[in-house]
Amino acid sequence: MSQHLFLPLVIFAINPIPRAFQDSALSPTEEPEDLDCGHPEPSARIMGGSDAQPGTWPWQVSLHQGRGHICGGSLIAPSWVLSAAHCFVTNGTLEPASEWSVLLGVHSQDGPLEGTHVRSVAAILVPDNYSKVELGSDLALLRLASPAKLGPTVRPICLPRASHRFVHGTACWATGWGDVQEADPLPLPWVLQEVELRLLGEAACQCLYSQPGPFNLTFQLLPGMLCAGYPEGRRDTCQGDSGGPLVCEEGGRWFQAGITSFGFGCGRRNRPGVFTAVAPYETWIREQVMGLEPGPAFPNQPQESQTGPWESREENCTIALPECGKARRPGVWPWEAQVIVPGSRPCHGTLVSESWVLAPASCFLDPPRDLDSWRVLLPSRPRSERVSRFVPHENATWDNASDLALLQLDAPVNLSSGPRAVCLPYPEHYFLPGSRCRLARWGRGEPALGPSAQFEAELLGGWWCHCLYGHKGASVPLPGQSPHQLCPSYQEEEEPGRCWNDSHWSLMCREEGTWFLAGIGDFSSTCLRPRAFSPLQTHSPWISHVTRGAYLEEQLAWDWGPDGEETETQTCPPHTEHGACGLRPEAAQKGMLWPWLAEVHVAGDRVCTGILVAPGWVLAATHCVLRLGSSIVPHIEVYLGRAGASPLPHGRQVSRMVISIHLPRHLGLGPPLSLLELSSRVEPSPSALPICLHQGGVPPGASCWVLGWKDPQDRVPIATAVSILTPRLCHCLYQGILPPGTFCVLYAEGQEDRCEVTSAPPLLCQTEGGSWVLMGMAVRGSQELFAAIGPEETWISQTVAEAHFLPSSGSPYWPATGSDLCPPELAGASSSPKAAALILLLLIPLIQD
């Protein structure tokens, strides 16, 4: 049992969660004030979220719509049932009473139903001011078509008077047939559940609800609301329990203190259940049943219950802290578990509760035959633990992301004496970009060598991660939706070739000092450190269902930065067979890295601009990297992930040596472009990602920019908007012969001097589809002329197999025969490019022809 609140993204709406309780029925011959209410049959009770014994809660009823249980209720008189308004109001409309029926005396919804009888509903009454569950007045009265048959299993509950006061801290009981955990229905035979909850004072409850919860949400309690539960959570009512009673014993009688109304999840920390307090509605209840005797009983409160420690409104409350995920230092994991199976290497997993270990199912390829010989080693435990049960994930054999199994220990371990459980994320958990994470052992494999810094990481944003490994046009999951992948960016660059087939990892991420098991590595990866992890949160419901005790924890960190996080749906640009290219978020922050922009340091005396066109290749202008007429190949080093001296989000410098320079032979001794082969591949990241290339023509609807440095010393990237001109307009503006395979651009007024030209800056365009493409590299000594990439497609593709060219579109760069006449509009103005530029504004459509 526990309470539920569903939290949509962006708009935080509170949805009621059904909860069920029991009430006692009144004798048809007694007067309301003298009725024998609140007296169940003597019976033993099981504490906390357990099966109730038959007859223990004889006032509990089940409300059915159609053929299934929907809500709970309590019998308050032979012809009256008390429940919650939200069970019967849909979109502001009260549902017809004829659709509902009431089951009385029921213990198991799956039968046998001896002593159970059914009554149809003649009328449903709700307060006039009820509109939504979170605005209060969430109660309803149901008038039965015929009185209930009172007996040992059907009795009424006592109702409190308006002056009745329940002492804060009183142990009360909630009952119902609702979910046993979030999204985890009560299993067959659907036996009535009971859970002991403690009443919380208004100030203490408001204090808890003032602490940020899912998506930083807080809640303001209103008059007429009552809280019951525990700051640490784990015991609560849940979806399907709505309308049921919260009852407290006073002076030998049971009184209904509350009606199950709503909650934020079920049993979550610092989120006690919210009930409708019954006492404030005495007058309303009496008015509705007036003249229809016998009515409910409102006995006087026992004298000894009227005194007690009343809570001050200024009383401080105790905020419960997570009970999981505490480690003395990163990398020393008190939840690390080793599963020992005779005849195989140890399998590394993690402790998720007092009784359960999570591990890869692939460690146990054969069905377990003899669990008696299995052992689990836990930190600070002098002896190994026996295994009593093995539960593989149903998709483990064919889905790498579901390669999970749960192992139940023969006896629970004491989590206060050494081992600790790791925290697991709820499905809506959003690990913030930049979250600090570490790798932890997972599955079989040898210990990794090297410094611990190799296993530090921070998470990339969802857009980057999803589009690096996703598909063209795929929608990027929003915060609160389960991600498809989690991508870490490591603090230190991995040494080239440092990969071991037998090193497997899980991803631990920390929030407010608490560690979560965020993801599991894909075993198909052969590198020391995985580049993408399968998110564990998609499997949290399964883990919770099997273990009934794993430590699921809410999100703890909410620092989304000054600009927050994208909340509009984004899609990914085209994805290539070799991986993503040309990715850069639309709303790039000021100073954000251009992931394909490279600094090419030539023999220590000059720096050229380069563009990453594949994981192991950079394209640069030949005249910048090679001295004219020299046959000596200089020492060249390439840096990616740099943007001047300013630190940038997710920035990580990558350096590579150039081992060879490739030139197109068909262009003779002075080719404008050269390909630089790097000493090793560069893993894709926001700091280093290849750009896409374009076969030819100007991409329709594209925006184009010259990307370079204003100052070759600090080398902070500057993007200057330009328009690509047709050859005719280029010739007319600049009075020159356009060399083969080149084109020219027109700068916006006053922008010509933003980029220096000695480093040979590139020309980029962003297509309508969102991909960034490389169009050309600056020709020696010119701001306007660029060597086109398109004509060199064959040479580039043959040299670099992973370079990706987008399909050709638009008009060609180079002139056709007889097209060198200037438009009449430019006559007399061609001697002044700036003057002609004003005329060109009227001719812009020609640029895209």
N, C-alpha and C positions, 0 to 999 in steps of 0.2 A: 504494500500500500504506500502511496505517496502522491504528492500534488504535482500538477503539470501546468507549465505556462510555455507557450510556444512563442519564440522571439523572431519574427521576420526581420530581414535586414533593412536598414535605413529607416523604415517605419516600425516602431516598436509597439506592437499590439499585444494586449493581454487576453489570452483565450482561457475561458474557464476549463477546469479539469474535473471530470466527474469523480465523485467520491461517495461511497455508500456507507450508511450507518443503520442501527436498529432502534426501534422505539417500542414501548409497551402499550397495549390497548386497554381501553377502559371498559368496565362492566356496563351493560346497557341499563341496568336498574339502579346504579348508584348516582348520587348527586355529584357534579363536577368537582367540588372542593373536597369531597369525602371518598372519591374513587381510590381504589387500591392500585396506585400506579407505582412504577419503578421498582417492582419486586420480581426479579427473575427466579427461576427454579435454581436451587443450590447446585453449583457445578464448579469444578476446577477450571482455571483459565491458564493458557500458555502465553508467556510474555512476548510482546513485540513482533508484529508481522507474522503471526502463526495461525494455524487452523483454530477456529473457535470450536468449543464443545456445543453439541446440540442443546438448545434451551437456554444458553447463557445470555443471549441478547434477544429476548422474545419480541421486542418492539421493532426489530429490523425488518424492513420490507424491501422487496425488489420491484422496481418499476420497469415494465416492459412496454416497448413500442414495437408493434409487429410481433415477432417471435423471439426477440432477444432482449437481454438485460441492458438497460441504458444508464439508469441512475439508481441510487438508493433513496430511502426515505424512512421515516419513523412513524409508527402508529401512536397517535396522541389521544384518540377516542375511537369507539367502535366504528364510526363513519368518517373519520378524518385522519389523513396522513400529512405529515410535514416534510417538505423537501426543498429543493433549490429552484429559484425562478429560471436560471439559465438552462435548466434541463428542458424547459417547455417553450421558451421564447426564441424564435429564429428570425433574424433580420427585423426585429421589432414586432413580430407577429406571434401571438399566442397560438400554439398548436391546438387542434381540436381534442377535447377530452375523450372522444370516442375512439381515438387511436391508441389510448393507453389502458393498461391493466396493471393490477397490483397483486403480487404474490406475497402471501402472509404465511408465517411459520416455516419458511424455506430455510434449509441449512446448506444443502448442496444443489447447485443449479443443474447438476447432471442426474439428480434423483438418487435413491428413491424419494418420493415426495409424500410419504405418509405424514398426515397431520397438516399438510400444506393445502391451502385453498386460495382461489383466485377471485378477485372482485374487479368489476369494470369501474371506470371512473365516470362520475356524473358531471363533475365540474372541476375546473382548475382556476384558482384565484391567486393573483400576484399583486403586490403593492402597485399603486398607480404611478409611483415615482421610479419604478425599476426600469432601467434602460440597458445598462451593460453591467457585467459581473464586477468589473473593477470600480464601479461607481456606487456599489453597496445596494442595500435592500434586496439581497439575493435570497429570497425565501418564497415558498409557494405552499398553498393549502390545496389538498385534493379531497373532494367529497366523494366517498364511495357510493356506488349505486345501491348497495345493501350493506348492513353492518357486518363487521368481521365476527367470526366465531372465536370468542376468547377461550383460552385454555392454557396448558403448561407451556406451549411454544408460541402462543400469541397473547401478549399482554401490552398494556400501554406504558409509556414513559411519562414521568412527571415533567412539567414545564416550570421554569423559574419565573417568579414575579419580577416586575420591572425594577424593584428595589433589591433584588437578589444579587449578592456579590460572591463570586467565586474567588477563592484565595489564589493569588499568583504562585505558581510552583506546584499547584495541585496536580496529582497524577490522575489523568482521565483516560478514557478509552474511545477510540474510533474503530468503526467496523465497516466492512463492505466487500464487494466482489470485484473491485477494480484491479488495475495492473499491479503486479508485485514490484515492478521497477519501471522506469521510463521505457515506453514502447515494448514492454514485456508482459503480455497478458497472463492472468491467473490460469495455471494449467488445470486440466481435468483432474478431479471431478468437480472443480469450481466450488470448493468448500468456503464458506464464509470466513473471512480473515479478521483478525483483531490486532490492534497495536496500541501500546500505552504511550501517551503523549503528555507532556507537561504544559500547563497553561503559562503563557508569557504575558507580562504586563504590557500595556500600551507603549510605554516609553522604551522598554527593552526591545520590543518587537520593532518599533520604528527605528531604533538605533541599528538593528541588524539590516533592515531594508534600506537604510541610508548608505550602506556600504555598496560600492559598485559591484554589480553582478554581471550576468551575460550582456555583452555589448554595452558595458558601462551603465546599465539600467538600474535606476533606483525606483522606489515606489512609496507613495504617500498613503498611509493608512487613513481610513475615514471612520467617523463615528458609526457604531453598529458592527464593526469588524472585530474579530477575536483571533488571536494567534495561539497556536499550540505546536509544540515540537521541541527541537533541540538545536542549539547553535551548530553543533558538529554534524547535524543532519543524519542521514542513513535510516531514520524511521519516520514515516510520513504516510499520508493518504496519497492516492494517485488517480490517474484517469480511470473513470468508471465508478469512483467512490462518491461523486458529487451527489449532494442532497441527503447523504446519510448523516447519522447523528454523532456528535462528540458528547459523551455522557460522563458525569462525575458523580461519585457516591458521597452522600452526606446524610448522616443520621440514620443509616440503614436503608435509605431510598436512593434511587438513581434519578438524577436530574439531567435534562438535555441542555448543555451549555451552549452548543453551537451546531451549525449545519455546514457540512463540508462545501466550500465554495470554490476556491481556486488556489493556485500556487505557482511558483517559478520552478518548473521541473519537478522532480520527485526526490525528496530526501537530500536535497543539495545543501551544502554547507552555508550557514547564515541565511537560509531561506526557509523559515518555518511555514507550516500550512496556515492559510487564512480561512477563517470560518465566519459565517454569519452568526453574531451573538443573538441568542433567542430572547433573553430577558427584555431588551428594549422594545420588543415587538409584542408584548403582552396585550396591550390595548388593541392593536390591529387584529391579532388572532381572535380575541374575544368578540370583536365586532363582526368578523366574518362568520363565526359559528353561532351567533346570538339567535336564540329561538329554535335551534336545532339540537335538542338535548338527546343523550348526554354529551356534553362537550369535554374538552381536555381539563385535566386537573392542574391547579397551580397551588400546591401545598406551601404553607409557610416554611421559610428556611429554618433549619434547626439552629437554636440559639448559639451553640458552640461554633457554628460555621460563620457566624456574622462578625466574629472578631478574628484578627490575624494581622500579620505584617503587610500593610498596604504599601504598594510600590510608590515611591516618589517620582514625579515626572522628571526630576533631575538625576535620577539614578543612572549610573553608568552601566553599560552592558558589556559583556565579555564577548569579543569577536573571536570566533573559532578559527584557528589557523589550519592549513592543510596537514593531514596526518600522514602524508606520503611524500616521496621525492626529496628527502633531506639527505644530503651527502656532506661529509666533512670537507672534502675538496673535490674538484672535478677530476674524473678519471678513477676515483676510488669509490666504486659503486656498491653500497650495502645491499642492493637488490640483485647483484650478479649471482646467477645460479649455473651450476654445471650438472648436466644430466649424464650419468654414467650408465651405459648399456653394455653388458658383456659382449666382447668381440668387436667393439667399434670405438672410435675416438670420442672424447667428451664433446658434448653438444652444449654450447653456451646459450642461455636464455635469461629470463628476468623474473623476479618474484613480483606478482601483481596483487597478492593478498596473503592473508595468513596461511592459506591452504592451497594456493595455486601458483604454478610456474608457467610462463608463456615461453615457447621456443619454436624454432622452425620445424614444420612437419617433415621437411625433407631429411632431417636427421634420422628419421625413423621410417625408412622406406617400406619395411615389411610390417604387417600387422603385429602388434604386440602379442606375444604368446605367454610370456612368463613375467608379469610385472613384479613378482616377488624378488626378482634379481636386479631390478632397476634401483638406482640410488641417485639422490640429489644432494650436491654439496652447496652449502650456503655459507656466507661470511660469518665468522665468529661463532660457528656451531661446531662443537667438538666431535660430533658424530654426523654421519650422513642420514638423510631422510628417506623413508620408503615411499614408493609410489603406489597409490591404490586405484587410480583411474587415468585413462588416456583418451582425450577427446580431440581428434583432428578436425580442422575446418572442413566443411563439406566441399569446398572448391579447391582444397590444397593441392590436389594432384594435377590440376591443369591451369591454375592461375597463380603466377609468381607472386602477385600482390596478396594472395590469400594463403601463402605458405606458412601456416600457423597451426600450432597444436597447444592444447592446455593439458597439464599434468597435475592431478590432485595429489597432494601429500597425504600420507597415511594419518598424520596427526597435525593439527595447526601448530605453527611456530609462534613464539612470543616475539612480537615486533619491537618490543621495548628493550630487548636484551642483545641486540646486535644487528640481525637482518632487518631491513626495512623494505616496504613495498614502493615501487615506482608509481608515479601518478600517470594515469591514462587520460587522454583528452576526450571530451564529449564530441559528438559528430559535428557540432557547429563551431568547434574551437578554431580560432584564427591565429596561427602563429605569425606574429608581426614580422615584416621584412626587417632584417637586421638583428633578429633574435640570436642570442649567443647559444651555440650548440657545441656538442662534442660527440665523437664516435665512441661506441661501446661494442664489445665483442658480441657476436651473434652467430649462432650455428657452429659448425666445425671449422677448424682452421688453426694455423700456427700463429703464435703471437707476432705482431708486427714489430719491426725494428725501427729505430730512429727516435728522435725527440718527441715528447708529448705534444709539442706545438703543432706537429703535423696533423693532429686530430682535432684541432680547434677549427670552428667554422661559424659563419653567420648565414642566415637564410636570405635568399634572394626574394624579390617581390613575385607575386603570383603571375603577373603578366609575363615577366621574363621566363620564369620556370615553365609555365604552360606552353608558351609559344616556342621555346627552344625544343621541346619534345612533343609538341602537339601536332595538330593538322591544320591545313589551310581552312580558314573560315570558322574554326572551332571557337566557341564562346569561352571566355576566360571565367572560371568560377569566381564569384564575388566573395568578399569576406562573409563567413558564416556558412558558406556552401563547402562541402567536402572538396578539397583540392585533388587534382589528378596526380600530382607529383609534389615533392618537396625538394628544392634544390639548394644545397649549401655552397657557399663560396669560402674556400679555405684561406686561413690567415697566411700561410706560406705556400709558395708554389711548389708543386710536387716535382721531385727530381725526374728528369726524363728517363723513361724506361723502368721506373720504380713501380712495378706492378707484380703482384703475386696472385696466383689463381686461388690460393687457399685462405685468403683474408676476407672475411665477411663482417659486416658491421650493421648495427642499428644506430639510429640518430636520437640523441638525447638533447633536448632543448630546455633552457632555464627561463623561468618567469618569476620575478620577485623572490629569487633564492630557492625556488622549487623546481625540481627536474621532472620533465615529462618524457615518456617514450613517444616520440613524435613520428618516427618512420622506421621502416625496415629496408635494408639494401636489397637490390636486385642481384640475385646470384649469377645472372648472366654477365655482369660486369667483371672484368678481369683486372681492373686497376686497384691499387692499394686503397684509394679513397673513392667511394662511389660519387657520381655526379648528380644522381637523382635517387630519391627514396620513395617507396610506396607509403602513403600516409596511413598511420595506424588508426586514425579516428574513424575511418569507415568500418572498422571491425570492433569498435568499442561496444556497440550493442550486443554483438555475439559474445564477446568476452564477459560482459556483465550478466548476460542471460545464463551462461554456463556456470560462472563462479558464484553468482549471487553475493558478491562481497568484494569485487575488485574496486580499487580506489580510483573512480572517475572524478576528475576535478575540473572546476570551471576555469575559464581563462582568467589569468591574474594580472596581465600587463595590458594597458590600454593606451600607451603613448604612440599614437599614430603619426606624430610629427605635426608641424605647424600647418601643413596643407591637408592633413588627413589622408585617407586612402581612397582610391578610385571606387565609386559606388555605382557607376554606370557600366553596363555590360560592354565588354571589349571583345573584339575578335582578332584572330591571329592572321598576319599576312601570309602569302604563299609559303609553303614548306617544300623544301627540295628533297631529292632522294639522298643527298649527302648531309642533310641537316638544315637548320635554320640559317638564313642569311638576311642581311638588311633589316634587322629588328632594332627599333628604337622607340620607346614609348612616346605617344603623341604629346602628352603634357610633360615633356622633359624639363626637369628642374634647371634653374640657372646654373651653368657650370657642369651640367651632367656630361659624363664621358660620351664621346663619339667612339663606339667600341671598335671601329675598324681603322681609326686614325692612328698611324704609327709615326714615331720619330726614328728616322734612319740616320744614325751617326756614322759618318764616313771618315775613316782614318783619323778621327779625333779633331778635324779642322773645320768641318761643316756639318750641318744637320739638314736633311731633306725630309719632305713629306712623303709618307708611304701609305698605302691602303691595303689592309688585309683582305685578300680575295679567296683564301682557303686556309684551313687550319695550319698549313705549313708554308704558305707563300704570301709574299708582299709585292704589290705592283708599285713601281716608282718611275719617275722621269729619268731617262738614261743620262741626259746631260747633267743631272744633279749628282748622280752616284758614280759616274765614270768621267775621268778627265779626257777631253777630246784628244785623240791621237795616242793615248797611253795604252800600252798593252799589259799594264800591271793591274791586277785585281786588288783593290784596296781592302783593308780590314774594315768590315762593316758590322755594326751591332744595331739591332732593332728593339725598340721599346714600345710596348702597348700599355694601355691603362693609365697613361699620363695626361694631365691637363694643367700644366703649370705647377705652382707651388701650393695651390689650394687643395685641401682634402675634399674628396667628392664621395657621394653615396655609393657604396659597394665598389669603390675604386680599389684596384689591386694591380700593382705594376707587374708586367710580364716582360722578360727580356729574352732574346734569342740572338745567337750568332748567325751570320749569313755564310753559308758554306759554298754557294755557287750563284752566279749571275747568268741568266738566260736571256738572249737577245733574238729577235726575229731575223733570220738570215735573209729573207726575201727583200728586206728594206736596205740592204747594203751596209755601209760603215756607220751611218748616223741614225739608227732607229730611235724614235722618240720615247719608246716604252721599254722597260726591262722588268723581268720577273726575278725576285730574290728568293732563293730557296733557304728556308730556315733550318737551323740545326736540329730542331724537333718540333713536333706539332704543338699547337696552342689549344688547350681545352676551351670550349665555348663558354662565355660568361659575359656579363655586362661590361667587363673591361676589355674583352678581346673576342670579337665576333666577326666573321667575314661579311663583306658587303655583297650584294647581288650585282651582276653585270648586265649590260643591255646590248642586244644584238645590233640595234640601229634605229635611227629615227628618234624623235622627241616623244617620250611617253605622253599620251593624251591626258590633259588635266594635271600634269605634274608640276610641282613647285621645285625650282632648282636653286642651288646655292654653291658658291665657291667657299671651300672650307680651308682655312689656313691660319697663320699666326700674324698678329699685328707686329709683335716684337719677337725676332728669332731667338732672343735670350730667355724670356720667361715662357714662351711657347704656350700661351693660353689660347685654345681654339676660338676662332671667330668665324661665324657663318654670315656671308654676304649674299643677299638675294640678287639673282640675275635672271635675264631672259635669254634663251638661246635663239640666235638669229638665223634666218635663212641665208644661204650663201650670197644671194643677190644683195640683201640688206647689209650684210657684213662687208662686201666689197664697196658698196656705196658709202658706208659710214667711215671706213678706215682707209679707203683709197689704196688698197693693196690686193695683190693676187693671193687668193686663198690656197695654201699648199694642200696637196692631196692628203686625205684622211684627217683633216682638221676642220674645226668650226669656231665661231666666235660668239661672244656673249655681250649683252648690254647691261651695265650696272645701273642700279637706281641712282638718281642724282646725288652726288656727294659721297658715294660709297666706293669710288674707284680705288682709293688709297687705304682702305681698311686692312687689306692683306698684303704682306710683302710677297714678292714674286720669286726671289732667289731660291726658295725651297721647293718651287714647282707645286703649288697647291692643286688639289683635285677639284673637279666639278661633280656635284652629286645632285640627284633629283629624287624626290619622294613621289612615288606613283599613287594613283587613286586608290589602289589596293592596300597602301600603307607601307610597302617595302621601299627601302632606300636602295638606289642603284648608282653605280659609278658610270659616269658618262665620258670622262676624259681627264687628262693631266695637263697642266699648263705647259705651253711651249716656252723655250728659253727666252727670258727677258720680256715676256709679253703678259699683260694682264687680261687681254681679250681672247687670245688664241689658245685653243686646247687641242691636244692630240686625241682623236676619238678612239674609244675602246672597241666599238662595233666592228670596224674593219679587221681587227686582230683576233676575232673570235676563234678562228681555226687554230692559230698559233697558241693562244692562251689555253684552249680546251685540250690540245694535244700535249701541252707541257704540264698543265694542272688539271687532273681529271675531276677534282672536286669543285672547281670554279663553276658557278651556276649563272647561266645567261637566261634572263627573262625573254619571252617571245618578242619578236620585232614588232614595232608599231610606229605610227607617225611617219614623217617625211624623212628622206635621206639627208645626211649632213652635207655632202659634197655636191657641187653644181652639175647640172646636166648641160650638154652642149648648147650654146646659144643663149644661156640664161644669165649672161653677165651684164645685161642692161639695167641701169638704175631706174627705179620708179620715178615718174615725172615729179611727184610730190617732193622728192629730195633734191631736185635740180637747184643748184646754187647754194644748197645747205651742206653738201657733202664735205666741204672743206672744214666744217666745224662739227665734229661728232656730237658735242653737247647740244648744239642747236638742232642738229638732225634728230637727236633723241626725242626732242619735243614732238617732232612730226611723227616719229615712229610710234608714239603713243596711240596715234590714230590708225596705225597699221598692224597693231598687235595680232589681229586674227590671222595675218599672213604667217606669223611665227609658227602656228600650229598646222598650217596647210601642208 
